[in-house]
Amino acid sequence: MSASNTKLNLKPLLSFELQPPLTLGRRSPPTAGSGDDYSPSDVYDEASGRHGPKKRSWIVYIPTYVALAFILGPHIPLFITLVRYYLPRSRTLFLIHLSVTYTLTFIVLTCFLAILVRDPGPVDGVKAQTLEDNRFREPVEEDDEEEEDGEDISLAEALLKSSASNKPWAGNGERRWCQKCWSSKPERTHHCGECGRCVLKMDHHCPWLGAKCIGHRTYSSFVHLLFNITLLCLYSFALTIPPIQSYLSMTTIIDENDWTPYLVILLALLTFVFGLMIGSFWGYHVYLISTNQTTLEQLTPFILLRHIPPLPIPAPISNPSTSPPQRQRPDSPYFFPSPPPDRTSFSESSSSTSKQTAPSQASTTTAHQLPQSGRIQEHLLSSAQRRRIRYAARKIRLYDLGSASRNWDQVFGGGRNGGGNGWKWWLNLILLGGRGRGDGYSFEFNPTAKKQLDRLAEELAKL
């Protein structure tokens, strides 16, 4: 038998199937003409370890177990109070109180579980980048040939016709970009350092609820959780008033082996303290919902700088042959450094504008020398400018829809457009707190706030 007819299938005893290194969603943006593009897995991947969240130990979940113990712990003295005091007096009253308390407890647990299970607001990098491109895209004008045809258009078509007023609000003229996720950041989206990711309409990071953020998809359940905990505490505290009055009016000595009076007093203290704390927190969020704000937006007044329109800065007029070009000092509030790299569409537009620039100007003028917009930076503001911004933040409501009912409908999904007439919506509202309207990427901007921001920009330039 020849050696050519015998082939040995040699396989290694141990093989390592190496995978290409993970990009963690921070791949460099594509360059012009490369033909490369983003994919959803490059910016956000729900698989573990591909989005770059921090590996957490079991210690961070201790506050979650403590919160669950605070919810279930007071039910021991509550049940003893119902059995020892209300059951001997009236079985009907006992069943009513028992059903009400445990119905509220069931709603609290369903909201608690919904917050733990739901993602607070995943960011799709491709969709976010498309929305960012649309913010800076000029509206397409229709050809005059259609108007010359003399055809009449309906009122609905005329209202839906694209115009400059329907163009998304560009804010200070900069593209929203997360330097940590290396991806576009939608409107009202913030990066959480604890979670290591961006969250749509982030309200705050809550260590008591799974060490997760409260965002667009969980905010309604969070507010509903606070409301039901407050209602449960108030109802339980009301149940302790008749037993305490009865024990105080007793003329006989209480049995030493009977722990019911002490448990009733303990229940009254716990429900009063928890009700006061959680109720105050719920009242604060009622104010935020009525004004269409998040906790970060309300506690961070300098977030207005992201929405203040850029101030026009006149270009220095100088003769290149006699004097060098004037440079903007780095300590100036209008010093505008180079933005992060951008997508292909934006790089092509920048390359087209650079071609129109004279070679002599391109060699002597850079983005670090002559800023293209008067962006005001927070760390370079004077004390007078900071006071003015803090005062203006109390008056300017960027996303206020004009009425509290419309603001509440946006959070809980009510109203005619939110499907608030069906029984499924009511069941979802009662058990889980409903669900917010929209996709969490774009929000209606308050038209009055635009005028206030323009006026604020003029005032800051004078200070």
Secondary structure, 3 states (H helix, E strand, C coil): CCCCCCCCCCCCCCCCCCCCCCCCCCCCCCCCCCCCCCCHHHHCCCCCCCCCCCCCCHHHHHHHHHHHHHHHCCHHHHHHHHHHHHHHHCHHHHHHHHHHHHHHHHHHHHHHHHHHHCCCCCCCHHHHHHHHHHHCCCCCCCCHHHHHCCCCCCHHHHHCCCCHHHCCCCCCCCCCEECCCCEECCCCCEEECCCCEEECCCCEEECCCCCEEECCCCHHHHHHHHHHHHHHHHHHHHHHHHHHHHHHCCCCCCCCCCCHHHHHHHHHHHHHHHHHHHHHHHHHHHHHHHCCCCHHHHHCHHHHHHCCCCECCCCCCCCCCCCCCCCCCCCCCCCCCCCCCCCHHHHHHHHHHHHHCCHHHHHHCCCCCCCCCECCCHHHCCHHHHHHHHHHHCCCCCCCCCCHHHHHHHHHCCCCCCCCCCHHHHHHHHHHCCCCCCCCCCCCCCHHHHHHHHHHHHHHHHC
